[in-house]
Amino acid sequence: MTQERVRVVIVGGGTAGWMAGAALARLLSGQCTVRLIESEAIGVVGVGEATLPHIRAFNERLGIPEAEFMARTRATFKLGIEFRDWGRIGDSYIHPFGTFGRGGGAIDFHHYWTRLAREGHELPPLDALSYACTLAREARFDHPVRDAGTLPSTFGYAYQFDALLFAPYLRGLAEEAGAMRTEGMVIDVERDGETGLVRAVVLADGERVEGDLFIDCSGFRSLLLGQTLEEPFEDWSKWLPTDRAVAMPCRTETAVTPYTSAIAMPAGWRWRIPLQHRTGNGYVYASDFIADADAARALEAAVEGEKLAEPRLLRFKAGRRRRSWVGNCVAIGLASGFLEPLESTSIYLVQQAITALIELFPDKRAGASDRDEFNRIIDLEYDRIRDFLILHYHATTRDDSPFWNYVRTMEIPDSLGEKLDLWRRRARVVKYREGVFLDASWIAVYLGQGIVPEGWDPRADVAGTPELLRAVGDLRSEIASEVATRPDHRGFLERYCPMVDAA
């Protein structure tokens, strides 16, 4: 007996809506129908997207050819994120999508580095001992190799692309797979009087769209989950006080770097995202510490080339809904929550929600256990990313502005305090089976912002000091030599995925 397909209604387009639409239409075509409702009158938050390596698995699962995707979205490669002036003014480090050292050893490389640093030896910065970081600093790129144990196998990569081109590209894939798009503005939501489930949405032209499962991709409005179902919002602004951004693209006049930059500013930080055709810039700031007009002027003064548009103001608040799946409504993307773009997690959170939904996809009567597991997964992702972002602000010695004084001295969540204590005592990183940021990510920020542990794994004491120092020097030389043979990033892009006009 053939099971009747679940009618999925997605409210809202943009990146989240069309990622969900494409994934469901291509991967669950036999189990559901997909109808997406969006209005051209409602703008999208598309200022340029930097991503995490997980997006490659999403694209591969949907059968998206990498070179085609990059050409259509005018993308560049991303090997990590550069942080400037965070621990103190003048500092610079890269959070790489890869390991430090050679990887794969019984003892993580940073324990040896910490031992030598505590012994007082003059050492190269940690990111000079990472293949991914060195490749990024030299503005070179090549795909990683599969030969485990070699330096070119010790890294991953993500993309930097034009968000305004990504959603239309995904729309084409979704519609090819059978998804239907409806142009319209949702003006009302009908709920069942007994169960409280959403029955239909009503459009401005009077059309009534029924569904079994509703996906809220309406952005910050959170039309279904927040406004209609009144799911409470957990406000995290006491830990993540930045609540606004001004964004502005400019012509690229310097290197097209294979990394995103996050440059600390007096009231927040500034992003730089190099694409093939332009560079995205933005100043993420706390409005309690700087006026909007002053933030816009600071951004215009800092960008590297001729501006291509006037600064655009965005408002937001850090936090998440208490639950992201309530009844027959699942919120994905900004409708579920928001964590500022410091570590490029927005698309990752969309992807994780879609992945969890596909794995727990309900029939027409969703079970409570499915909803509970989905909410557990999403809550865990938000909570762990929250702690990682707070670490960047709190781990600083900066006292040059009221903003940095606030974040340096603020009370932090107990969960982050426990992680910091474990690191300071023994150079230990809390390990999880779930969650996005693994050991190398935390190590990069801890050491990059000056938190050198007091102790280390005692097994790192077995080797003699002269032997370790020689090994560090040899490793740095080998990395530099290997990277020097790799292609220039810009040249690689021009051969592999030269940008094309969106069709």
ABEGO torsion letter per residue (X at the ends): XBBBBBBBBBBEBEAAAAAAAAAAAAAAAAABBBBBBBBAABBBBBAEBBBBAAAAAAAAAAGBBAAAAAAAAGBBBBAEBBBBGAABBGBBBBBBBBBBEAEGBABBAAAAAAAAAAAGBBBBBAAAABAAAAAAAAGBBBBBBABBGBAAAABBBBBBBBAAAAAAAAAAAAAAAGBBBBBEBBABBBBBAAAGBBABBBBAAGBBBBBABBBBAAEAAGAAAAAAAGBBBBBAAAABABABBBBBBBBBABBBBABBBBBBBAAEBBBBBBBAABBBBBBBBBAAABBAAAAAAAAAAABABBBABBBBBBBBBBEBBABABBEABBBBEAAAEBBBAAAGAAAAAAAAAAAAAAAABBBABBBAAAAAAAAAAAAAAAAAAAAAAAAAAABBABAABAAAAAAAABBBBAAAAAAAAAAAAAGBBBBBABEABBAAAAAAAAAAAGBBBABBBAAAAABBAAAAAAAAAAAAAAAAAAAAABBBAAAAAAAABBBBBBX
